[in-house]
Amino acid sequence: MNISEGTDSPWHVLVVDDDELVLEVAALSLRAVGGFTVETAVDGAHAVEACRHRLPDLVLLDMMMPGMDGAETARAINGLPGASTVPVVVLTAKGEAVRDGIDGTSVLAVLEKPFDPMTLPDRLREVLVRA
């Protein structure tokens, strides 16, 4: 699944989650509420491939996925040419417990599931401004 939609937003966000409902809700929230340009990926391999074609301004990344987990995906993305500083926000049901697995990545924030679709764009905007 790959949803790309152009908007007037200066920011392009890649949302990565193996749960299609989470992808749809996050993409809708970021596009409709936040005005972001959004691309989605259903797993780590698709996320890395998407980043090879176009580096996003931020990656919103599920931590628990089959195949490549979130930490492996973040490391693979950060290892791409020019991507070492792409900010990553982890989206997880595990909360702060994931911090151990993300050392050596550009993870700047951890957001817990379930998230509020009405405030998600503002939370990502804060990370983008800090980055």
C-alpha atoms as one frame of an Amber mdcrd trajectory, in Angstrom:
protein
   0.000   0.000   0.000   1.359   3.409  -0.891  -0.655   6.562  -0.417   1.016
   9.710  -1.682  -0.849  12.933  -1.899   0.560  16.325  -2.701  -0.467  19.297
  -0.600   0.862  22.760   0.032   2.725  21.496   3.097   6.469  21.942   3.161
   6.762  18.578   4.965   6.690  15.055   3.584   6.043  12.289   6.153   6.505
   8.550   5.644   4.193   6.498   7.894   5.294   2.888   8.440   3.023   0.357
  10.158   1.950  -3.209   9.455  -1.596  -2.396  10.649  -3.491  -0.974   7.668
  -6.044   0.753   9.915  -3.263   2.626  11.725  -1.805   3.600   8.339  -5.152
   4.915   7.119  -5.934   6.861  10.302  -2.436   8.359  10.562  -2.351   9.288
   6.857  -5.805  10.869   7.006  -4.904  12.772  10.166  -1.641  14.077   8.759
  -3.171  15.059   5.412  -6.574  16.417   6.474  -5.723  17.915   9.856  -2.042
  18.720   9.376  -1.786  19.437   5.664   1.271  17.181   5.296   2.272  15.261
   2.196   2.012  11.610   3.254   3.442   8.358   1.960   2.838   4.991   3.632
   4.656   1.674   3.864   3.372  -1.606   5.323   6.754  -2.848   6.562  10.400
  -1.958   7.004  11.529  -3.189   3.596   8.941  -1.041   1.818   9.903   1.933
   3.993  13.580   1.631   3.071  12.668   1.328  -0.610  10.425   4.414  -0.378
  13.310   6.351   1.189  15.630   5.294  -1.619  13.252   6.993  -4.059  12.455
  10.073  -1.992  13.750  10.987   1.438  10.952  12.145   3.716  11.291  15.010
   6.144  10.182  12.678   8.945   9.421   8.975   9.402   6.577   7.916  11.718
   7.540   4.326  12.460   5.843   1.417  14.202   8.272  -0.465  16.428   6.705
  -3.937  16.389   6.502  -5.246  12.816   7.167  -8.627  11.226  10.434  -8.922
   9.328  12.391  -5.765  10.059  11.288  -4.232  13.348  11.246  -0.490  13.908
  14.808  -0.258  15.215  16.192  -2.219  12.246  14.140  -0.091   9.869  15.360
   3.159  11.445  18.986   1.998  11.174  18.508   0.947   7.539  16.909   4.283
   6.652  19.586   6.261   8.509  22.232   4.280   6.592  20.988   5.499   3.207
  22.951   8.290   1.501  21.841  11.648   2.894  19.414  10.076   5.387  21.492
   9.976   8.563  19.635  12.942  10.040  16.079  12.161   8.866  14.092  12.449
  12.103  12.223   9.339  13.180   9.257   9.257  15.550   8.429   5.823  16.910
   4.758   4.932  17.236   4.299   2.018  19.624   2.130   0.378  22.237   5.285
  -0.235  24.298   5.991   3.414  25.198   9.289   4.295  26.788  10.333   0.620
  26.917  11.461   0.883  23.271  14.233   3.379  23.970  16.776   0.578  24.508
  16.317  -0.713  20.967  16.753   2.596  19.158  20.261   3.619  20.162  22.285
   4.668  17.142  19.262   5.952  15.210  17.778   9.387  14.603  14.709   8.640
  16.745  13.705  11.939  18.334  10.407  10.997  19.985   8.261   8.067  21.040
   4.475   8.325  20.715   2.206   5.759  22.282  -0.660   3.935  20.597  -3.471
   4.636  20.547  -2.733   8.164  19.342  -5.103  11.100  19.001  -5.548  11.807
  15.273  -6.460  15.412  16.018  -3.168  16.163  17.808  -0.810  13.884  15.836
   0.076  16.550  13.234   0.972  19.081  15.934   3.176  16.555  17.725   5.049
  15.776  14.500   5.296  19.472  13.637   7.012  20.040  17.013   9.588  17.357
  16.171  10.163  18.794  12.689  10.715  22.291  14.075  13.189  20.945  16.687
  15.038  18.925  14.049
